[in-house]
Amino acid sequence: MFLFRKQLELTAERNTNLEKMSVFIVFIYLPYWFKTRLPLEADVSDIKFLKDLDDFKKIDDQLATKIINKFCNHLWYISKELICISFFNEDIECAEKEKMVKNLKINDDSERKLKAKVDKENIIQLTISQFVTEKSMDFFKITGISPFVPH
């Protein structure tokens, strides 16, 4: 639409909004949209997406905040159990995976939650390992995958 904006009768405000939306779609949304079919990358991709949205606040704080609030309602697969699929993601650095392994020993007595709770004020600090707890071991029980790799 932005390419054809001169053929449309747009107010200055609508033209500005169209430009902001186009920038968001091209530089923020599209790169992640193409990765949505890759389950192994979903957790990391969405955390990076949230960080990019947080950075997008410099361009359009209002739009970025609305998208972050809405997107945080759709993080159901970043649960304590499902987060362990990230162990199989080759793009996650060994240091982060080591933190994930260490966090498998953290006792978590809280109730099972259907989605991850994200501190929207500290998105830049988000890491995959923050979502891993002792309950994450259930992933291996459910899938029948051995959590131990022979040396």
Backbone torsions as a table, in degrees:
resi	resn	phi	psi	omega
1	MET	NA	-38.1	-176.8
2	PHE	-62.1	-35.2	178.8
3	LEU	-63.5	-30.9	-176.8
4	PHE	-104.1	17.1	-175.0
5	ARG	-59.7	-29.2	-179.4
6	LYS	-72.1	-20.4	178.0
7	GLN	-85.9	-10.2	178.9
8	LEU	-103.8	152.1	175.8
9	GLU	-93.8	94.1	-177.4
10	LEU	-111.2	142.7	172.4
11	THR	-72.7	164.8	178.7
12	ALA	-59.9	-39.8	180.0
13	GLU	-64.7	-44.8	179.4
14	ARG	-65.6	-37.1	177.9
15	ASN	-63.3	-43.1	178.0
16	THR	-63.6	-44.7	179.4
17	ASN	-63.9	-39.2	177.8
18	LEU	-63.8	-40.2	178.2
19	GLU	-64.4	-44.9	179.1
20	LYS	-62.2	-43.2	-179.8
21	MET	-65.5	-38.4	178.4
22	SER	-64.1	-43.1	177.8
23	VAL	-61.5	-44.9	178.9
24	PHE	-59.8	-49.2	-176.9
25	ILE	-62.1	-47.7	-175.4
26	VAL	-70.3	-45.1	-172.5
27	PHE	-94.3	-22.1	-177.6
28	ILE	-111.8	-57.6	-170.0
29	TYR	-72.2	-51.4	-173.4
30	LEU	-56.9	-45.8	-179.8
31	PRO	-57.0	-35.5	-179.9
32	TYR	-80.7	-32.2	179.1
33	TRP	-60.4	-38.8	-179.9
34	PHE	-67.9	-19.8	-179.5
35	LYS	-93.4	-3.2	-172.9
36	THR	-62.8	-20.0	-179.0
37	ARG	-81.8	-3.1	-173.8
38	LEU	-105.0	94.0	-175.7
39	PRO	-56.9	-36.3	-178.9
40	LEU	-64.5	-24.7	-177.5
41	GLU	-100.4	-4.0	-172.7
42	ALA	-57.7	-49.6	-176.9
43	ASP	-61.5	-51.6	-178.5
44	VAL	-64.8	-42.2	-179.2
45	SER	-60.6	-42.4	-179.1
46	ASP	-70.9	-33.2	175.7
47	ILE	-67.3	-41.9	176.5
48	LYS	-63.9	-39.4	177.9
49	PHE	-59.9	-45.4	177.9
50	LEU	-61.9	-39.9	178.5
51	LYS	-66.2	-39.8	176.9
52	ASP	-66.1	-38.1	175.9
53	LEU	-63.0	-41.6	178.2
54	ASP	-60.6	-40.4	177.5
55	ASP	-68.9	-32.0	179.7
56	PHE	-65.4	-16.8	176.8
57	LYS	-57.6	-27.1	177.9
58	LYS	-64.4	-28.7	-179.8
59	ILE	-90.5	-46.6	-178.9
60	ASP	-149.6	90.7	-176.6
61	ASP	-59.9	-43.6	-176.2
62	GLN	-64.2	-48.3	180.0
63	LEU	-64.8	-46.5	-178.9
64	ALA	-60.3	-43.2	-179.9
65	THR	-63.2	-43.0	178.6
66	LYS	-63.0	-42.4	-179.4
67	ILE	-67.8	-41.9	177.8
68	ILE	-59.4	-47.6	-179.7
69	ASN	-59.5	-42.7	-179.4
70	LYS	-70.8	-44.8	-176.6
71	PHE	-63.9	-35.4	179.9
72	CYS	-63.7	-16.9	175.8
73	ASN	-81.3	-3.9	-175.3
74	HIS	-120.6	30.9	-178.9
75	LEU	-104.2	36.6	-174.6
76	TRP	-61.6	-27.9	-176.6
77	TYR	-86.7	-6.4	172.9
78	ILE	-91.2	62.6	178.6
79	SER	-100.7	168.5	-179.0
80	LYS	-58.6	-34.9	-178.5
81	GLU	-80.0	-45.9	-173.8
82	LEU	-78.8	-15.9	-177.4
83	ILE	-61.7	-24.2	-177.2
84	CYS	-67.7	-14.0	174.3
85	ILE	-60.6	-22.7	179.6
86	SER	-66.6	-18.8	175.7
87	PHE	-60.9	-24.1	-177.0
88	PHE	-94.2	1.4	178.9
89	ASN	-84.8	115.2	-177.3
90	GLU	-70.6	-15.0	-179.0
91	ASP	-81.9	-12.3	178.7
92	ILE	-82.6	128.8	-177.5
93	GLU	-66.0	151.8	-179.6
94	CYS	-57.6	-38.7	-179.6
95	ALA	-60.7	-39.7	178.6
96	GLU	-69.5	-39.4	177.7
97	LYS	-65.8	-34.5	176.2
98	GLU	-63.9	-39.4	175.9
99	LYS	-64.6	-38.8	178.1
100	MET	-61.1	-45.5	179.3
101	VAL	-61.6	-44.2	179.1
102	LYS	-60.6	-40.2	-178.5
103	ASN	-71.2	-16.3	175.8
104	LEU	-63.2	-16.1	-180.0
105	LYS	-93.5	-4.9	-178.9
106	ILE	-77.5	119.8	178.4
107	ASN	-72.1	128.9	-178.7
108	ASP	-126.7	103.4	-178.5
109	ASP	-86.8	-1.1	-176.3
110	SER	-69.5	159.1	177.9
111	GLU	-64.4	153.0	176.6
112	ARG	-65.7	131.0	178.5
113	LYS	-108.5	145.3	-178.8
114	LEU	-77.3	-18.0	178.4
115	LYS	-148.1	160.6	-179.5
116	ALA	-70.2	144.9	173.8
117	LYS	-99.0	122.6	-176.4
118	VAL	-111.5	128.2	174.7
119	ASP	-76.7	102.4	-174.1
120	LYS	-66.7	-17.6	179.0
121	GLU	-83.5	-16.2	-177.5
122	ASN	-127.6	39.6	-178.4
123	ILE	-57.9	-37.8	-176.6
124	ILE	-60.5	-23.2	-178.7
125	GLN	-89.7	-4.4	-175.8
126	LEU	-61.5	137.5	172.7
127	THR	-139.7	158.8	178.0
128	ILE	-61.3	-41.1	-175.3
129	SER	-60.8	-24.2	-179.9
130	GLN	-63.8	-21.6	-176.5
131	PHE	-94.8	-4.6	-176.9
132	VAL	-90.9	131.8	175.3
133	THR	-140.3	-176.6	176.6
134	GLU	-55.7	-35.1	-179.7
135	LYS	-66.7	-17.1	179.0
136	SER	-65.7	-22.3	177.5
137	MET	-61.0	-21.4	177.9
138	ASP	-58.9	-28.2	177.8
139	PHE	-54.9	-44.7	-177.4
140	PHE	-70.7	-35.4	176.9
141	LYS	-66.6	-45.3	-177.6
142	ILE	-64.3	-43.0	-175.4
143	THR	-86.8	-16.7	-177.6
144	GLY	77.2	12.1	178.2
145	ILE	-85.3	134.3	178.1
146	SER	-71.7	128.5	179.0
147	PRO	-78.1	-3.6	-176.0
148	PHE	-109.7	132.3	178.9
149	VAL	-104.3	125.4	179.6
150	PRO	-66.0	146.3	-179.4
151	HIS	-82.9	NA	NA
